[in-house]
């Protein structure tokens, strides 16, 4: 549905402007009149950055900037409609331009801000919408948005730090794989014909690599197509929440990564629990939102059973203990928070504690992966070169 920009007079004589989604100008005029305004000018909306918006989806960072800037404008006394219009023209949230206009249009049509955000679940998750709804009802929307913006910025900084730490070993493994493929495809074939023509003595290692080299050179198109098909199939499967949850469950059971997943799961649960409860959301509503968040980490039946125990009158700490989804230290802290009435505060402290442990564990593993990858590829390539040179030496002795 096309967008139309309008300028109109209020009953007090103030000039206002905005956007409305409608099929034609007549419908625009009708809806402006319904809002109690007198239309001055209505024009079709020409969206700036239309091509970049259609080709590039908004990033999580754009939502964070939008959240923090909106909180600042509301705290400065701006009305929600005016703040949204200002942000729609802000270059910092250019990828959210069309989304912000749709949200503003929905609000002018009579929807609440939370309902308008709920129309875009990929950008504004359930927890975001629930907190905004609480902020609207309590009149503390600016404080809620500021809290959301700060938490999103903190989570993005942690994510970038983790990704930055993983970039080095990933680059090492990628470069090592590229060197090995180059060796198999272009270097080893230069010697394979000589070795086979003279029936040189070769060890099992070089025989395996000679077979891989022949396979790579003889079926390169098929291997490329197969690899592309596997990547596309994996991407399509990963988009399914059920597959993602099952995959994460299986990965979390691996001894090497089980500790990392436990720290991440605990920090994620406690951080969101503290934010929701601290913002005035009831425990039942909090658990309903948390189930949607935590099922992405796997163990869907376990989290659902935990929430059912609380809904039937059980204590949160008892339900978590029975489900065995969090470590004992976190359980003791949450139980203490329930008993003292400081559950939001202690939940935030538990989250900080396990985020620090998660970062230390990741730094330790990354420090091992990088050197191990270099040693592994050095052993493989070095052993291959030694095998080739040994075989060539045997050919030289036979010719001599």
Secondary structure, DSSP 4 states (H G I P E B T S, - for coil): --EEEEEEE-TTS-EEEEEEE-SSHHHHHHHHHHTT-EEEEEEE---TTHHHHHHSPPPHHHHHHHHHHHHHHHHTT--HHHHHHHHHT-GGGGGGHHHHHHHHHHHHTT--HHHHHHT-TTTS-HHHHHHHHHHHHHT-HHHHHHHHHHHHHHHHHHHHHHHHHHHHHHHHHHHHHHHHHHIIIIIHHHHHHHHHHTT----HHHHHHHHHHHHHHHSHHHHHHHHHHHHHHHHHHHTSHHHHHHHHHHHHTSHHHHHHHHHHHHHHHHHHHHHHHHTT--HHHHHHHHHHHHGGGS-HHHHHHHHHHHHTT--HHHHHHHHT-S-HHHHHHHHHHHHHT-HHHHHHHHHHHHHHHHHHHHHHHHHHHHHHHHHHHHHHHHHHHHHHHHHHHHHHHHH-
